[in-house]
């Protein structure tokens, strides 16, 4: 009997877990500081993608067992800066409920005077207020808030022990990447809803249909479908998108940005062909 709730999670979670084991190996085994810094720089984009999978997990948990979910959330915490129930509170029962109301949206892109925040300003706000807004939403979801605070405490203790063991490696393998990943999460979500001031859920999100982008992010590009039916597992979102795409206006589509667009250019040049998003991740 599988420990996974959905078979489609097996491959991405195996890759993410292996990546974490590589982080652990670098932390304990590598003494060359230049290598450690290079490892951090090379890991910025991959860990940015891991943020999407942490997001999916907090919408629809990966394992049947709470224990295995907590272990995975421990890994996600060190990779993305957000642990157990963090995005559940800020994003699932916060942003998803309020994204069409810019007065209270936890990831609001609109200023109080009705103007649009700058991309940098939005990124900084999401980064700097995320913990506070998690706590604020958590006051109405105290069981989930307790889970969040317990795991934050565990992460803090473990990170402290890592700094005690090797402060330099702890800083560049875990601490700075956690902060950068959290900032990247804010930056990457700016275009999901910015300047879409509407009460219509089919017009309130932007979509990216690029196959490589959706392979790396677990179909996050089908963002309207994700908001209309946010409890749906990521592997089933493209099929649901197909059933509602006639309701989504043309201005709610955009191209994938860099570095995803670079791979599109390579594909057009005939160097290699990227496999469609539904293979293999969405098989069930």
C-alpha positions in Angstrom: 0.0 0.0 0.0 1.4 3.4 -1.0 2.1 6.0 1.6 1.3 8.7 -1.0 -2.2 10.0 -1.4 -1.6 10.6 -5.1 0.9 8.5 -7.2 1.8 11.7 -9.2 3.7 13.0 -6.1 6.2 10.2 -6.1 8.7 11.6 -8.6 8.8 15.2 -7.5 9.0 14.4 -3.8 11.8 11.9 -4.5 13.7 14.6 -6.4 13.1 17.2 -3.7 14.2 14.8 -0.9 17.3 13.9 -2.8 18.1 17.6 -3.2 17.8 18.0 0.6 20.1 15.1 1.2 22.7 16.8 -1.1 22.3 20.0 1.0 22.9 17.9 4.2 26.0 16.4 2.5 27.4 19.7 1.5 26.8 21.1 5.0 28.6 18.3 6.8 31.3 17.3 4.3 32.4 20.4 2.4 35.0 22.7 3.9 35.8 24.8 0.9 33.9 28.0 1.4 33.9 29.0 -2.3 32.2 25.7 -3.1 29.6 26.3 -0.5 28.9 29.8 -1.8 28.7 28.4 -5.4 26.3 25.7 -4.1 24.0 28.4 -2.7 24.1 30.4 -6.0 23.4 27.4 -8.1 20.5 26.4 -5.8 18.5 29.7 -6.0 16.4 28.7 -9.0 15.8 25.0 -8.0 14.7 26.1 -4.5 12.5 28.7 -6.1 10.7 25.8 -7.8 10.6 23.8 -4.6 8.5 26.7 -3.2 5.8 25.8 -5.7 5.7 22.2 -4.5 5.6 23.3 -0.8 2.6 25.4 -1.9 0.9 22.4 -3.4 1.5 20.3 -0.3 -0.1 22.9 1.9 -3.2 22.9 -0.3 -3.4 19.1 -0.6 -1.1 17.1 1.7 1.2 14.6 0.1 1.1 11.6 2.5 -1.6 9.6 4.2 0.5 9.8 7.4 0.8 12.9 9.5 4.3 11.9 10.6 5.5 11.7 7.0 3.8 15.0 6.2 5.7 16.6 9.1 9.0 15.2 7.9 8.4 16.6 4.4 7.4 19.9 5.9 10.7 19.9 7.8 12.5 19.5 4.5 10.4 22.2 2.8 11.1 24.5 5.7 14.8 24.4 5.2 14.5 24.7 1.5 11.8 27.5 1.2 11.7 29.3 4.6 8.0 28.2 5.1 7.2 25.3 7.3 4.1 23.4 8.5 0.8 25.3 8.0 2.6 28.5 7.2 1.2 28.8 3.6 -2.0 27.0 4.7 -2.7 30.0 7.0 -1.3 32.8 4.9 -2.3 31.5 1.5 -5.0 28.8 1.6 -7.4 30.2 4.2 -6.1 33.7 3.8 -5.2 34.8 0.2 -7.5 32.3 -1.5 -10.4 33.5 0.4 -9.6 37.2 0.0 -7.7 37.6 -3.3 -10.6 39.5 -5.0 -10.8 41.9 -2.1 -7.6 44.1 -2.1 -8.5 45.7 1.2 -7.8 42.4 3.1 -5.9 40.1 0.8 -2.9 38.6 2.5 -0.9 39.1 -0.7 -2.5 42.3 -1.8 -1.0 44.0 -4.8 -3.1 47.2 -4.5 -2.1 50.2 -2.3 -4.7 51.8 0.0 -5.2 54.7 -2.5 -6.1 52.2 -5.3 -2.8 52.4 -7.1 -0.7 49.3 -7.9 2.3 48.4 -5.7 5.6 48.2 -7.5 7.0 44.7 -8.1 9.8 45.4 -5.6 7.4 46.9 -3.0 5.1 44.0 -3.3 7.9 41.5 -2.9 9.3 43.2 0.2 5.8 43.4 1.7 5.1 39.7 1.3 8.5 38.8 2.6 8.5 41.1 5.6 4.9 40.7 6.7 4.5 36.9 6.0 5.1 35.8 9.6 2.9 38.5 11.1 0.0 37.7 8.6 0.4 34.0 9.3 -0.1 34.7 13.0 -3.0 37.1 12.3 -4.9 34.5 10.3 -3.9 31.8 12.7 -5.8 33.5 15.6 -9.0 32.2 13.8 -7.5 28.7 13.2 -5.7 28.0 16.5 -5.1 24.3 15.9 -3.2 25.0 12.7 -1.4 27.9 14.4 -0.2 25.6 17.1 1.2 23.2 14.5 2.9 26.1 12.8 4.5 27.5 16.0 5.6 24.0 17.0 7.4 23.4 13.7 8.9 26.9 13.6 10.3 26.2 17.1 11.8 22.9 15.9 13.3 24.6 12.8 14.8 27.3 14.9 16.4 24.8 17.3 17.8 22.7 14.5 19.1 25.7 12.6 20.7 27.0 15.8 22.5 23.6 16.2 23.7 23.9 12.6 25.1 27.3 13.3 26.8 25.9 16.4 28.3 23.1 14.4 29.4 25.2 11.3 28.1 28.7 11.1 29.4 29.4 7.6 27.8 26.3 6.0 24.6 26.8 8.0 24.4 30.4 6.7 24.9 29.6 3.0 23.4 26.1 2.7 20.3 26.8 4.8 19.7 30.2 6.3 20.2 32.6 3.4 18.5 30.2 0.9 15.5 30.1 3.2 15.2 33.9 3.1 15.9 34.1 -0.6 13.3 31.5 -1.3 10.7 33.3 0.7 11.5 36.6 -1.1 11.3 34.7 -4.5 7.9 33.4 -3.6 6.7 37.0 -3.2 8.3 38.1 -6.4 7.0 35.2 -8.4 3.4 35.7 -7.3 3.3 39.4 -8.2 1.9 38.8 -11.7 -0.6 36.2 -10.6 -3.1 38.8 -9.8 -1.7 42.4 -10.1 -3.9 44.9 -11.9 -6.7 42.4 -12.1 -9.3 44.4 -10.1 -12.4 42.3 -10.5 -15.1 40.3 -8.6 -15.1 37.6 -11.3 -13.0 34.6 -10.2 -12.4 33.7 -13.9 -10.8 37.1 -14.5 -8.8 37.4 -11.3 -5.7 35.4 -12.1 -3.1 35.1 -14.9 -2.2 31.8 -16.5 0.9 30.5 -18.1 0.5 27.5 -20.4 4.2 26.9 -21.1 4.9 23.2 -20.6 8.4 23.5 -19.1 7.1 26.1 -16.5 4.3 23.8 -15.5 6.5 20.8 -15.3 8.9 22.6 -12.9 6.1 24.2 -10.8 3.5 21.4 -10.8 1.0 23.1 -13.1 1.1 26.4 -11.2 0.5 28.2 -14.5 -3.1 27.1 -14.6 -3.8 29.7 -11.9 -7.4 30.5 -12.6 -8.3 26.8 -12.3 -6.3 26.6 -9.1 -8.2 29.5 -7.6 -11.6 28.3 -8.7 -10.9 24.8 -7.2 -8.0 25.2 -4.9 -8.4 21.8 -3.2 -7.8 20.0 -6.4 -4.5 18.1 -6.6 -1.9 19.7 -8.9 -1.9 16.8 -11.3 -5.6 17.2 -12.1 -5.6 21.0 -12.6 -4.9 21.0 -16.4 -7.9 18.8 -17.0 -10.1 21.2 -14.9 -8.6 24.2 -16.7 -9.7 22.7 -20.1 -13.3 22.6 -18.8 -13.3 26.3 -17.8 -10.9 27.9 -20.3 -13.8 29.3 -22.4 -14.6 31.5 -19.4 -11.1 32.9 -19.0 -10.5 36.2 -21.1 -7.4 36.5 -23.3 -5.8 39.2 -21.1 -5.5 36.6 -18.3 -2.8 34.7 -20.1 0.9 35.6 -20.2 4.2 34.0 -21.3 6.6 32.4 -18.9 9.4 34.7 -17.9 13.1 33.9 -17.5 14.6 31.4 -17.0 11.7 29.3 -18.2 11.6 31.2 -21.5 15.2 30.3 -22.2 14.3 26.7 -22.5 11.5 27.5 -24.9 14.1 29.2 -27.1 16.3 26.1 -26.9 13.4 23.9 -27.8 12.6 26.1 -30.9 16.2 25.9 -32.0 15.8 22.1 -32.1 18.5 21.3 -29.5 16.1 19.2 -27.5 12.4 18.7 -26.9 10.8 19.3 -23.6 8.3 16.6 -22.8 4.6 17.7 -22.3 3.6 18.7 -18.8 1.2 15.8 -18.4 4.0 13.3 -18.7 5.1 11.9 -16.3 4.0 14.0 -13.4 0.2 13.8 -13.9 -0.2 10.1 -14.3 -2.3 8.6 -11.6 
